[in-house]
Amino acid sequence: MPSPSFSSSLARVIKNQIQQHKPSVSVSISLSNITLKRFTSTLSCDSLEKDPCEKSSTFIHPAAFVHPNAVLGQGVSIGPFCSVGSSVKLGNACQLYPGSHVFGKSELGDNCILMTGAVVGDELPGSTVIGCNNIIGHHAVVGIRCQDLKYKPGTECFLEVGNNNDIREHTSIHRSSRSCEKTIIGDDNLVMGSCHIAHDCKVGNKNIFANNSLLAGHVVVEDYVHTAGASVVHQFCRIGSFSFIGGGSVVSQDVPKYITVSGERAELRGLNLEGLRRHGFSSTEMKSLKAAYRKIFMATDGSFEDRLAEVEQHQEWALVPAVCFMVQSIRDSLKEDRRGICKFRSRTGTGSV
């Protein structure tokens, strides 16, 4: 234990040190305050005088390969082990996470994000054009050569994707199989993990494809369609707006607007009432749709064509646009170049057209 004399001596030394350094500490603090005030003042002036059109900085990791002919927008961020080809155009504020790649004649709009392992485009004739605010998930492959055996090497092929789409991990979306066609994806779609959208498909807006939903070539999906997991759609089928496909279904014929189908060979199961409610259909519209559906698919009197005609000519139902759209959707599916509609269960058994 230190003696009292040692403690008092140590106290005097510390006091002397504090007194010797006190002025310099005060000066240092004062200088720091002055510098901070000056920096704040400068920052305020800069923010007022800054040109809003001035280019934001672009970050390219040293381990990334970006071809000198590639066109990069403002504020682009490219992580390590990425590659950007010579004919690529990246919009403002695009982000490429590590190990993502953009090939061929590909164009990404503003604020697109490529997660790790994502691939966009292919070194093929034709192009891949992706709009703004799209997210391409981990290891998703978008805009590559189709799997159609009729595709001939050297043929131009195209993919166009709209805005605000969320394309999740391991999804594949292919270009068209012919130069006169395009694979088209609209706006605001959610494509969950491991989905496949094949060549020449036409997908509208605000659709939800649950995990492992598969669309074969030339499928048309309208708007506000919801597919449950592991559903499969045969080539050249058309899926009407506001319809629902049950999980594990195999859809081999058209699905009319507003209708739910399900089953190993998908059959009509009724209206997509929950979907219609969520999207703001009125009680009057839904009541008319129910009555029209029962008349077309569940009644036993007359032929299918007669029942369709009766709905079209009905005094009340004919004045409801939703009913007219459903009937027209059915009629369009019955044309010679279409696949007809999915089977339905009437009171007399299973029917198909």
N, C-alpha and C positions, 0 to 999 in steps of 0.2 A: 504494500500500500504506500503511495507517495507521501513524503513528509509534508507538513504544512508549508515549510519554506519553499519546497519545490513547486507546490500548487500555486502559491502566490506569485512565484517567479514566472511560471507558465502563463498565468493570467495577465501579468504585465506585458509579456512578449506579444500575446494575441491582441491586447488593447492597442499596443504601439503599431502593430501591423495594420489593424483596421483604420487607425487614424492616418497612417501613411498612405493607404490606398483609397480612402474615402473620396477624396477629390476626383481621382481618375475614374472611379466607378460612377460618380455623379455625372462627370463629363461624358462618359461612354453612354449612359442612359439618355442624357440630353441629346447627344448626336443621333442615337438610334431613333428617338422620337421625331427629330427634325427630318431624318432620312425617310421615315415611314410616312410623315405628313407630305413630304415632297413627292414620294412615289404615288401616294393616293391622289394627290392633285394632278400629277401627270397622267395617271390612269383615267381620271375623270375627263381630262381634256382630250385624251386619245379616243375615248369612247364616244365623245360628242363629235369629233372630227372624222371618225372612221367612215370610209366609204362603204355603204352596204353592199356594193357590187364587188368589193375586194375579194380576191380568191382566198379561200381557206387553205390551210396547209394540207398536203397529201402525205401519207405515211406509207412507205414501201419497205418492208423488212429486207435486210441484206440477203437473207436466205431465199427470197422469192425471185422468180424469173418473170419479168415483165418485158415483152417485146417492145423495142423503141417505137414501133409504128402503132402501138395500141393507143387509143384515145381515152384519157382519164379525166373525169370531171373534178369538181372542187371537193376537197375534203375526203377523198377516197382513202380507205385504209386497207392495206394488203399485208396479210400475215406471213409468217415463215412457211417455206415449202409450197407456196402457191405458184401457179403459172397462169399467165395471161397472154393469149396469142396475138399475132400481128394484126388481125382484122377485128379485134374486139373493141367495143365501146362501152365504157362504164360511166353511168350517170353520177351526179353529185352525191356525195356521202355514202357511196356503196361500201360495204364492208365484206372482205374476204377473210374468213377465219382460216387458221393454219391448215394446209393440205387441201384447199379447195382449188378448182381449176375452171377456166373459161377458155374454150377452144373455138376455132373456126370463125365464121362470120356471125358473131353473136353480139347482141346489144342489150344492156341492162339499163332500165330507167333509174331515176333517183331513189336513193334510200333502200336499195335492195341489199339483202344479207345472204351470204352463202356460208352455211355452217361447215364445220370440219368435214372434209371428205366429199363435199358436194361437187358435182360435175355439171357444167352447163355448156351445151354446144358440142359440135363434132367437126372434124376436118372433112366436110362433105360439101358438095355444091348445094346452094340454098342458104337458108339462114334460120337463126333462132332469135326471136325478138321478145323480150320480157319487159313489161311495164314497170311502174313505180311501186315502191313499198311492198315488195314481195320477199318472202323468206323461203329459202331453199334449204331444207333440213339436212341433217348429218347423213352423208353418203347417198343422198338422193341424186338421181341421174335424169337430167332434163334436156331434151333437144338433141338426142342422139339418133343414130340410124334405126329404122323400124325393123321389126322381126317378120315382115311380110316377105315370103319367098318370091313374090312377083316383083319385088323391088329390083331394079337393074342398077348396078354400080355406075356412077356418073350422073344419075338422074338427080335433078334439083329436088330438094325436099324442105318443108317449112314447118315451123312451129311459131305460134303467136300466143303469148300469155298476157292477160290484162293486168290490172292493178290490185293491190291489197290481198293477194293470195298467200295462204299459209300452207306450204307444201312440206310435209313432214318427212322424217327419216326413212331412208331406203325406198322411197317412191321412185317409180320410173315413168317418164312421159316422153313419148317418141314423136319424131317428126313424121310428116306425111310420107306416103309411099309413092306418090306421083307428083310431077311438077305442077299439075293443074289443081292440086288439092292442098289443104293446110290442116294441120292439127291446131285446134283453137281452144283456148281456155279463157273464160271471161274474167269477171271481177269478184272479189270477196268470197272466194271459195276456200273451204277447209278440206285439205286432202291429207288424211291421217296416214300413219306409218304403213309402209309396205304396200301401198296401193299401186295399181298399174293403169295407165291411160294409154291405149295403143294408138297406132297410126290413124290419121284422118278422123279422129273423134272431134265432136263439136260439143263443148261443155259451156253452159250459160253462166249465170251469176248466182252467188249466195247459196251454193250447194254444199252439202256435207257428205263426204265419203269416209265412212268409218274404216278402221284398219282392215287391210287385205281385201278391199273392194277392187274388183278387176273388170275393166271395160275392154272388150275386144275391139277390133278395128271397125271404123265407120259408125260407131255408136253416137247417138245424139242424146244429150242430157239437157233438158231445158233449165228452168230456174227454180230455186228453193226445193230441190230434190234432196232427200235424205236416205242414204243407204246404210243399213246396219252392217256389222262386221262379216267378212268372208262371203260377201255377195258377188255373184258373177253375172255379167251381162253378155249375151251372145252378140256376135257382130251384126251390124245393120239394124239393131233394135233402136227404138226411140223411147225415152223415159220422160213422161209429161211433167209439167210444173206441179209443185206441191205434192208430189207423190212420195210414197215411202216403200222401200224394199226391205223386207225382213232379213234377219241374219241367216247366213248360210243358204240363201235362195239362189237358184239358177234361173235367170230370166232369159227365156228363149224367144219371146214375142214382145210386142209393144206394151207399155204400161200407160194407160190414159191419164190425163190430168186428174189430180186430187185423190187418187186411189192408192190403197195399200195392197201390196202383193207379198206373198211369202210361200215357201215350200220348196222341196227339192226340185220340182218343176213348178215354178212360181204360178200361183193362181190368185185371182182377185179375191180379196177378203173383206172388201168394204171401202168406205171413204177414209181418208187420212184425217180423221176428225181432230185429233190433237194438234197436228200440224196446221190445220186450217184455223183453229182457235188461236194458236200462237202467232199467226200472221195476220190476225185482225179481221177474219171473215165474220160478217154479221150473222146473227141468229137467223135472220130471214134467208140469207144466202145458203146457210148450212141446212135449214129446213127444206128448202127447194132442192138442193143437191141430194139430200137423203131420199126424197120422194122420187126424184128422177132416176136415181140409182136403182131403187127398188123396182121401178117400172121397167127399166131396161134389162136388168140382170136377174131379177127374182120373180117376175111375173110369169105366168104360164100361158096366157092368152096370146094368140097371134105369133107371127115369126119375129125374129130378132129385128129385121128391117122395119116391120110394122111398128114395133114398140119404139124404135128410134124416131120414126116419123111422128108418132103420137106425142112424144116428148117435145119435139121441135114445134109442133102445132098447138101445144097446150096453152090455154089462155093465160095462165100465170107463169109457168116455168119458162116460156119463151121470152119473157120480159126480164129474166134474171141473167145477166152476162155470164156468170160462172157456169150456169147450166148450159148455155149455148157453147161456151168454150169446151166443156167436157164432151158434149155431143160431137162437136167438130173434130176434137182430138180422136174420138173413136172412128169417125168416118174417114179421117185421113189415114188411119192405120189399116183400113180395109181396102185401100187402093191396091192395084195390081203389083206395084213395085215395092210394097211394104209387107211386113211379116204377120199382119193380123195382130189381135190383142191376146193377152194371156187368158188361159181358161178361167171360167167362172162357174160357181156352183149355183144353179137355179133350184127351185123346189122340185123339179123333176129329175135332177141329177146334174152331172157335169156337162157344161156346154163350152164350145169354142167357136171362134169365128176368125 
